[in-house]
C-alpha cells in the first residue's frame, strides 16, 4: 500500500493531447481550405442581396 497509482492526472493529460491534436488538424484544414470557404460565403451573401 505504499504506492497508489494516480490515473486521474494521466487521463486528463491524454484528453488534453487529443484536444491539441484535433485543434492542429482543424487549423491545418482551415488554412488549406480557407479561400474556398470564403468564396462560398461570398456567393451566399451576394445571392441574398437583391
Steps between C-alpha positions, in 0.01 A plus 500: 500500500798731470439575133162620374474562126368842404303436183276807520781735397609267224149495355485879499833520320378255236183703444706818473728340240202384297349850510830653389529256210142570392565874517813464286310297239218756491749786458675319215169427324382859536835627372482278192130556427460854633482661158236260377287549811528876457386472139197293599393756762554784252273327246234444766509865607488626141211263427301637795545863394248611234 
